[in-house]
């Protein structure tokens, strides 16, 4: 897939050295998947944040994107992507489009990305970015992420980019029964733990990947 950069006036504001520095940081923090690293190197993170803070786009930090939401740390994006890519997914559901950055990274790695966002402002903003970039394999829906996207299920992988109090049953139901993987932050004892659940023949294998800090997964839709 080719990315159309000419529609973005801010593209020239970042250097290749900034991206390469970020890739080096991710490698040092344990990211090994070469395809994941290459996707992160190619996707221009600065176009997913406001121009006023674009100079910080390649720092390994979360940044505000409006509506009390954030674009995740590049390391978290890389880590969650690396975990699910070990299972060679072709069709992925993302809960929480947010800025669109995570979906864009995934779009270079899989056949189709379905992404649900509850906040209409972010849904429309990311839709416009994808259109300008020429990304054709991301499909967006403005809806409650807790419900997933049943019409497009089953999914080989589901990635949730907001912290849940419990694992939404709808997402488990929409996961492929042939080694599908769900990865999400789940709150427990006052902390958020990044968990993966593998579904095979209606049996589940769960693994914890460390402590994380995401905005909460909320119910309903918003402007």
Residue pairs with C-beta under 8 A, 6 or more apart in sequence:
1 107
1 108
1 134
1 135
1 136
1 137
2 134
3 42
3 43
3 44
3 133
3 134
3 135
4 132
4 133
4 134
5 11
5 44
5 133
7 132
7 133
8 44
8 47
8 132
10 46
10 47
10 51
10 54
11 44
11 46
11 47
13 46
13 51
13 54
13 55
14 44
14 46
14 54
14 55
14 57
14 58
18 57
18 58
19 41
19 58
20 41
21 58
22 40
22 41
22 58
22 59
22 60
22 74
23 37
23 40
23 41
25 60
25 74
25 75
26 37
26 40
26 60
26 74
26 75
26 78
27 37
29 60
29 75
31 37
31 75
31 78
31 79
31 82
32 82
33 81
33 82
33 85
33 86
35 85
35 109
36 78
36 81
36 82
36 85
36 105
36 109
37 78
38 108
39 81
39 105
39 106
39 108
39 109
40 74
40 77
40 78
40 105
42 108
43 101
43 104
43 105
43 108
45 57
45 58
45 71
45 74
45 101
46 54
46 57
46 58
47 129
47 133
48 57
48 65
48 71
48 99
48 100
48 101
48 104
48 126
48 129
49 56
49 57
49 63
49 64
49 65
49 71
49 99
50 64
50 65
50 66
53 63
53 64
56 63
57 63
58 74
60 73
60 74
60 75
61 73
62 70
62 71
62 72
62 73
63 70
63 71
64 70
65 71
65 98
65 99
65 122
66 121
66 122
67 119
67 121
67 122
67 222
68 215
69 98
69 99
69 119
69 122
69 215
70 98
70 215
71 98
71 99
71 101
72 98
72 101
72 102
72 161
72 214
76 212
77 101
77 102
77 105
79 194
79 209
80 102
80 159
80 161
80 183
80 194
81 102
81 105
81 106
81 109
81 159
83 181
83 183
83 196
83 209
84 92
84 157
84 159
84 181
84 183
84 196
85 109
87 156
87 157
87 179
87 180
87 181
87 198
88 156
89 110
89 155
89 156
89 157
89 181
90 110
90 111
90 112
90 156
91 110
91 111
91 112
91 114
91 152
91 155
91 156
91 157
92 106
92 110
92 112
92 113
92 114
92 155
92 156
92 157
92 158
92 159
93 114
93 115
93 116
93 148
93 149
93 152
93 153
93 155
93 157
93 158
93 159
93 171
93 174
94 102
94 103
94 106
94 113
94 114
94 115
94 116
94 158
94 159
94 160
94 161
95 115
95 116
95 145
95 146
95 148
95 158
95 159
95 160
95 161
95 162
95 171
95 184
95 217
96 115
96 116
96 117
96 118
96 145
96 160
96 161
96 162
96 217
97 103
97 115
97 116
97 117
97 122
97 123
97 126
97 140
98 117
98 122
98 126
98 161
99 122
99 125
99 126
100 115
100 125
100 126
100 129
100 130
100 138
102 159
102 161
103 113
103 115
103 126
103 130
103 138
104 129
104 130
104 133
104 135
104 138
106 113
106 159
107 113
107 135
107 137
107 138
110 137
110 156
111 137
112 137
112 139
113 137
113 138
113 139
114 138
114 139
114 141
114 149
114 152
114 155
115 126
115 138
115 139
115 140
115 141
116 140
116 141
116 142
116 143
116 144
116 145
116 147
116 148
116 149
117 123
117 126
117 140
117 141
117 142
117 143
117 145
118 142
118 143
118 144
118 145
118 218
118 220
118 221
118 222
119 221
119 222
119 223
120 142
120 221
120 222
120 223
121 223
123 140
123 141
123 142
126 140
127 140
130 138
130 140
139 152
141 149
142 221
143 149
143 221
144 219
144 220
144 221
145 160
145 162
145 168
145 217
146 168
146 170
146 171
146 217
146 219
147 168
147 170
148 158
148 168
148 170
148 171
148 173
148 174
149 174
150 170
150 173
150 174
153 173
153 174
153 175
154 174
154 175
154 176
154 177
154 180
155 174
155 175
155 176
155 180
156 176
156 180
156 181
157 180
157 181
157 182
157 183
158 171
158 174
158 175
158 180
158 181
158 182
158 183
158 184
159 182
159 183
159 184
160 171
160 182
160 183
160 184
160 185
160 217
161 214
162 185
162 214
162 215
162 216
162 217
162 218
163 185
163 186
163 187
163 192
163 212
163 213
163 214
163 215
163 216
163 217
164 184
164 185
164 186
164 187
164 216
164 217
165 186
165 187
165 216
165 217
166 186
167 182
167 184
167 186
167 195
167 197
168 217
171 182
171 184
172 182
172 197
172 199
172 204
175 181
175 182
175 197
175 199
176 199
177 199
177 200
177 201
177 202
178 200
179 198
179 199
179 200
180 198
180 199
181 196
181 197
181 198
181 199
182 196
182 197
182 199
183 194
183 195
183 196
183 197
183 209
184 194
184 195
184 217
185 192
185 193
185 194
185 195
185 212
185 214
186 192
186 193
186 195
187 193
191 211
192 211
192 212
192 213
192 214
193 208
193 209
193 210
193 211
193 212
194 208
194 209
194 210
194 211
194 212
195 206
195 207
195 208
195 209
196 206
196 207
196 209
197 204
197 205
197 206
198 204
198 205
198 206
198 207
